[in-house]
Amino acid sequence: MADKILIIGGTGYIGKFIVAASAKSVTLPSFSSETPPFQILRSPNSSRISRPLASLWSFGDINDHQSLVKAIKEVDVVISSIGSEQLQDQENIISAIKEAGNVKRFFPSEFGNDVDRLRVVEPGKSGYNIKVQIRRAIEAEGIPYTYTASNFSDGFFLPTLVQPGATALPFPPPPPRKSYYLMGWESKSGQFQRGGRLFNSLTGFILVLSAVFNKEDDIGTYTIKAVDDPRTLNKILYIKALQNIYSFNDLVSLWEKKIGKTLERVYIPEEQVLKNIQEGKFPVNVILAIYHSVFVMGDHTKFDIGPSFGVEASELKA
């Protein structure tokens, strides 16, 4: 990889994995033709700075247009991994990239569900709408891009075994050892559609769809692999290997095997899930809305990846 990369938000949750992956891709010693990744940091006193094998620091602010343009002019690729509270500020990055005029690829801060293919209810919908707006702004400016759809990250979702109402940060509750709650919907007999798929049902039952789970290290690695891969130019990079797809039932079965105990399965129908979302408090209501989108509506698995808009990460070159 010979491209110079600027990582904005490199000390954040996903950002640090992207920085580590980028640093590992650099061939040392320093006379190599490859260049370590650059990072923009807001404060030289940041307690979250952890220098990887090879990385250059540039202190600045995405709200300082001139410093942003200056940093971008030094690189070929810009990767944003800023947090949810700053997503709208990526308009400043787009403006700076447009002025700099040298960027070969921009990765906006996504690293989750494919926002153009979600059917998420409020309050989750509003947060995703910001990412949709950023996508359209990038495309309107004609900036080369790659959108990384990494779906669910292991470190956030698996510690709680995606239990409704449980959050993994900052301190996840212990995994269940008595009852396990599963979201789904009650079907009627006959043939019906859900999540863009056709199902056959002989009798009423609760059907639970699946989610895609990925290690944060893999998210960082595949993001860096996509930097100079022509197949990902102006496409969505889906990190969606078949072996990483699990339903609620799959997860609880694995957990039962590990602890040597059978748990009571408690099914929550869609009507109750939507009621809990409406009555819940932040951030639990947002997480429930995301779970509803994935496990009830099937938004991780409802579609096949078409070559016109995306590529699956495992297809990238070694």
C-alpha positions as CSV (number, residue, x, y, z in Angstrom):
1,M,0.0,0.0,0.0
2,A,1.7,3.2,-1.2
3,D,-1.1,5.7,-0.6
4,K,-0.7,8.3,2.2
5,I,-3.6,8.1,4.6
6,L,-5.1,10.7,7.0
7,I,-7.2,9.2,9.8
8,I,-9.5,11.6,11.5
9,G,-10.7,10.2,14.9
10,G,-7.9,7.7,15.2
11,T,-8.2,7.5,19.0
12,G,-11.8,6.6,19.0
13,Y,-13.5,3.2,19.4
14,I,-13.1,2.0,15.8
15,G,-10.4,4.5,14.8
16,K,-7.7,2.9,16.9
17,F,-8.2,-0.4,15.1
18,I,-7.9,1.4,11.7
19,V,-4.7,3.1,12.8
20,A,-3.2,-0.2,14.0
21,A,-4.1,-1.9,10.7
22,S,-2.7,1.0,8.7
23,A,0.5,1.0,10.7
24,K,0.9,-2.8,10.2
25,S,0.6,-2.3,6.4
26,V,3.7,0.0,6.4
27,T,7.0,-1.7,5.6
28,L,9.8,-0.5,7.8
29,P,12.6,0.8,7.9
30,S,12.0,4.4,7.0
31,F,13.6,4.2,3.6
32,S,10.6,2.3,2.4
33,S,8.5,4.0,-0.3
34,E,5.4,3.5,1.9
35,T,4.3,6.2,4.4
36,P,3.0,5.8,7.9
37,P,-0.6,7.0,8.5
38,F,-1.3,10.5,9.6
39,Q,-3.8,11.4,12.4
40,I,-5.5,14.6,13.3
41,L,-5.9,14.9,17.1
42,R,-7.7,17.8,18.8
43,S,-5.4,17.9,21.8
44,P,-1.7,17.1,22.4
45,N,-2.6,16.1,25.9
46,S,-5.1,13.4,24.9
47,S,-5.1,10.6,27.4
48,R,-6.3,8.2,24.6
49,I,-3.1,8.5,22.5
50,S,-1.4,5.2,22.1
51,R,1.3,5.3,19.4
52,P,1.2,2.2,17.2
53,L,4.2,0.7,15.3
54,A,4.2,3.6,12.9
55,S,2.1,6.7,12.9
56,L,2.5,10.5,12.5
57,W,0.4,13.0,14.5
58,S,-1.0,16.3,13.4
59,F,-2.9,18.3,16.0
60,G,-5.9,20.1,14.7
61,D,-9.7,20.4,14.6
62,I,-12.2,19.5,11.9
63,N,-13.9,22.8,12.6
64,D,-10.6,24.6,11.6
65,H,-10.9,24.7,7.8
66,Q,-7.4,25.8,6.9
67,S,-5.7,23.3,9.2
68,L,-7.9,20.6,7.7
69,V,-7.1,21.6,4.1
70,K,-3.4,21.7,4.9
71,A,-3.4,18.2,6.4
72,I,-5.5,16.8,3.5
73,K,-3.1,18.2,0.9
74,E,-0.4,15.9,2.4
75,V,-2.3,12.7,1.8
76,D,-4.1,10.6,-0.9
77,V,-6.8,9.0,1.3
78,V,-8.9,10.4,4.1
79,I,-10.6,8.1,6.6
80,S,-13.0,9.5,9.1
81,S,-13.9,7.5,12.2
82,I,-15.3,10.3,14.3
83,G,-18.0,9.5,16.8
84,S,-21.8,9.9,16.4
85,E,-21.9,13.3,18.1
86,Q,-19.7,14.8,15.3
87,L,-21.1,13.0,12.2
88,Q,-22.6,16.3,10.9
89,D,-19.2,17.9,11.2
90,Q,-18.0,15.7,8.3
91,E,-19.5,18.4,6.0
92,N,-16.3,20.3,7.0
93,I,-14.2,17.4,5.8
94,I,-16.1,17.3,2.5
95,S,-15.5,21.0,2.0
96,A,-11.8,20.7,2.8
97,I,-11.4,17.7,0.5
98,K,-13.1,19.6,-2.3
99,E,-10.8,22.6,-1.9
100,A,-7.6,20.4,-1.6
101,G,-8.5,18.7,-4.8
102,N,-6.0,15.8,-4.4
103,V,-7.9,13.1,-2.5
104,K,-8.2,9.7,-4.3
105,R,-10.6,8.2,-1.8
106,F,-12.7,9.3,1.2
107,F,-14.1,6.9,3.8
108,P,-16.7,8.7,5.9
109,S,-17.5,7.5,9.4
110,E,-19.9,4.6,8.9
111,F,-18.6,1.3,10.3
112,G,-22.0,-0.1,11.0
113,N,-25.2,-0.9,9.1
114,D,-25.7,0.0,5.5
115,V,-27.7,3.2,6.0
116,D,-29.3,3.1,2.5
117,R,-30.9,-0.3,3.2
118,L,-32.3,0.1,6.7
119,R,-35.9,0.2,7.8
120,V,-35.2,1.5,11.3
121,V,-37.8,3.3,13.4
122,E,-37.3,6.4,15.5
123,P,-35.3,7.3,17.5
124,G,-32.7,5.2,15.6
125,K,-33.8,6.6,12.3
126,S,-32.7,10.2,13.0
127,G,-29.1,9.1,13.8
128,Y,-28.8,7.1,10.6
129,N,-30.3,9.9,8.5
130,I,-27.2,12.0,9.2
131,K,-25.0,9.3,7.6
132,V,-27.4,9.2,4.6
133,Q,-27.0,13.0,4.2
134,I,-23.2,12.7,4.4
135,R,-23.3,10.0,1.6
136,R,-25.4,12.2,-0.6
137,A,-23.1,15.2,0.0
138,I,-20.0,13.2,-1.0
139,E,-21.7,12.0,-4.2
140,A,-23.0,15.5,-5.1
141,E,-19.4,16.9,-4.8
142,G,-18.0,14.1,-7.0
143,I,-15.6,12.9,-4.3
144,P,-14.3,9.3,-4.8
145,Y,-15.5,7.3,-1.8
146,T,-15.9,3.9,-0.1
147,Y,-18.6,3.3,2.5
148,T,-17.7,0.6,5.1
149,A,-20.7,-1.4,6.2
150,S,-19.3,-3.5,9.0
151,N,-22.6,-4.3,10.6
152,F,-22.3,-5.3,14.3
153,S,-18.9,-5.0,16.1
154,D,-18.1,-7.9,18.5
155,G,-16.9,-5.7,21.3
156,F,-20.0,-3.7,21.6
157,F,-22.8,-6.2,20.9
158,L,-21.5,-9.7,22.0
159,P,-20.6,-9.0,25.7
160,T,-24.4,-8.7,26.4
161,L,-25.3,-11.4,23.9
162,V,-27.4,-8.6,22.2
163,Q,-30.0,-8.7,25.0
164,P,-32.7,-6.1,24.7
165,G,-32.1,-3.2,27.1
166,A,-28.5,-4.1,27.8
167,T,-25.6,-1.9,26.6
168,A,-22.0,-3.0,26.4
169,L,-20.4,0.4,27.2
170,P,-18.9,1.4,29.4
171,F,-19.5,-1.6,31.6
172,P,-21.5,-4.5,30.1
173,P,-23.7,-6.6,32.4
174,P,-22.9,-10.3,32.6
175,P,-24.4,-12.6,30.0
176,P,-27.7,-14.2,31.0
177,R,-27.6,-17.5,32.9
178,K,-31.3,-18.1,33.5
179,S,-33.5,-16.6,30.7
180,Y,-32.6,-15.4,27.2
181,Y,-34.8,-12.8,25.4
182,L,-35.2,-13.1,21.6
183,M,-36.9,-10.6,19.3
184,G,-39.0,-11.8,16.4
185,W,-42.5,-11.7,15.0
186,E,-45.5,-14.0,15.1
187,S,-46.2,-15.4,11.6
188,K,-49.4,-16.7,10.2
189,S,-49.8,-20.0,8.4
190,G,-49.2,-19.9,4.6
191,Q,-46.7,-18.0,2.5
192,F,-45.5,-14.5,3.4
193,Q,-42.7,-12.0,2.9
194,R,-40.6,-10.4,5.6
195,G,-37.3,-8.6,5.3
196,G,-37.4,-8.9,1.5
197,R,-37.5,-12.7,1.7
198,L,-40.2,-15.3,1.1
199,F,-41.1,-17.7,3.9
200,N,-43.4,-20.7,4.2
201,S,-45.2,-21.3,7.5
202,L,-47.4,-24.3,8.4
203,T,-48.5,-22.8,11.6
204,G,-48.1,-19.7,13.7
205,F,-44.6,-19.3,15.3
206,I,-42.0,-16.7,16.0
207,L,-39.3,-16.3,13.4
208,V,-36.0,-14.6,14.3
209,L,-33.6,-13.2,11.6
210,S,-29.9,-13.0,11.8
211,A,-27.2,-10.4,12.3
212,V,-23.6,-10.0,11.1
213,F,-20.9,-9.8,13.8
214,N,-17.3,-8.7,13.1
215,K,-14.1,-8.3,15.2
216,E,-12.9,-4.8,15.4
217,D,-9.5,-5.8,14.2
218,D,-11.0,-7.2,11.0
219,I,-13.0,-4.0,10.5
220,G,-9.7,-2.1,10.6
221,T,-7.8,-4.6,8.4
222,Y,-10.5,-4.7,5.6
223,T,-10.9,-0.9,5.7
224,I,-7.1,-0.5,5.0
225,K,-7.2,-3.3,2.3
226,A,-9.9,-1.3,0.5
227,V,-7.9,1.9,0.3
228,D,-6.3,1.2,-3.0
229,D,-8.5,-1.7,-4.3
230,P,-10.3,-0.5,-7.5
231,R,-13.2,-2.8,-6.8
232,T,-14.2,-0.7,-3.8
233,L,-14.0,2.7,-5.6
234,N,-17.4,4.4,-5.3
235,K,-18.8,1.2,-3.7
236,I,-19.9,-0.1,-0.4
237,L,-17.5,-2.4,1.4
238,Y,-19.5,-5.1,3.1
239,I,-17.8,-7.0,5.9
240,K,-20.3,-9.8,5.8
241,A,-18.6,-13.3,5.8
242,L,-21.2,-16.1,6.0
243,Q,-19.5,-17.6,9.0
244,N,-20.1,-14.4,10.9
245,I,-23.9,-14.4,10.6
246,Y,-25.8,-15.5,13.7
247,S,-29.3,-15.4,14.9
248,F,-30.5,-14.9,18.6
249,N,-31.0,-18.7,18.7
250,D,-27.4,-19.3,17.4
251,L,-25.9,-17.1,20.0
252,V,-27.8,-18.6,22.9
253,S,-27.0,-22.1,21.7
254,L,-23.3,-21.3,21.7
255,W,-23.6,-19.7,25.1
256,E,-25.4,-22.7,26.5
257,K,-22.7,-25.0,25.2
258,K,-20.1,-22.9,26.9
259,I,-21.7,-22.8,30.3
260,G,-23.2,-26.3,30.2
261,K,-26.7,-25.1,30.9
262,T,-30.0,-24.7,29.1
263,L,-31.6,-21.3,29.3
264,E,-35.2,-20.5,29.1
265,R,-36.0,-18.8,25.8
266,V,-38.4,-15.8,26.1
267,Y,-39.7,-14.6,22.7
268,I,-40.6,-10.9,22.4
269,P,-43.1,-10.3,19.5
270,E,-42.7,-7.3,17.3
271,E,-45.7,-5.4,18.8
272,Q,-44.1,-5.5,22.2
273,V,-40.6,-4.5,20.8
274,L,-42.1,-1.4,19.2
275,K,-43.9,-0.6,22.4
276,N,-40.7,-0.9,24.4
277,I,-39.0,1.4,21.9
278,Q,-41.6,4.1,22.2
279,E,-41.6,4.0,26.0
280,G,-37.9,3.4,26.5
281,K,-35.3,6.0,27.5
282,F,-32.1,6.9,25.7
283,P,-29.9,5.1,24.8
284,V,-31.8,1.9,25.3
285,N,-34.6,3.0,22.9
286,V,-32.0,3.6,20.2
287,I,-30.4,0.2,20.7
288,L,-33.8,-1.5,20.6
289,A,-34.6,0.3,17.4
290,I,-31.4,-1.0,15.8
291,Y,-32.1,-4.6,17.1
292,H,-35.6,-4.3,15.6
293,S,-34.2,-3.3,12.3
294,V,-31.8,-6.2,12.2
295,F,-33.5,-9.1,14.0
296,V,-37.1,-8.4,13.0
297,M,-36.9,-6.5,9.7
298,G,-33.8,-8.5,8.6
299,D,-31.8,-5.5,7.5
300,H,-28.4,-7.2,7.6
301,T,-29.4,-10.2,5.5
302,K,-32.4,-9.1,3.4
303,F,-30.4,-8.4,0.3
304,D,-27.7,-9.8,-1.9
305,I,-24.6,-7.7,-2.6
306,G,-24.7,-6.6,-6.2
307,P,-21.5,-5.7,-8.1
308,S,-23.1,-2.4,-9.2
309,F,-23.1,-1.0,-5.6
310,G,-20.9,-3.2,-3.4
311,V,-18.2,-5.8,-2.7
312,E,-17.9,-8.3,0.1
313,A,-14.6,-7.8,2.0
314,S,-13.4,-11.4,1.8
315,E,-13.1,-10.9,-2.0
316,L,-10.4,-8.3,-1.6
317,K,-6.8,-9.1,-2.6
318,A,-4.5,-10.4,0.1
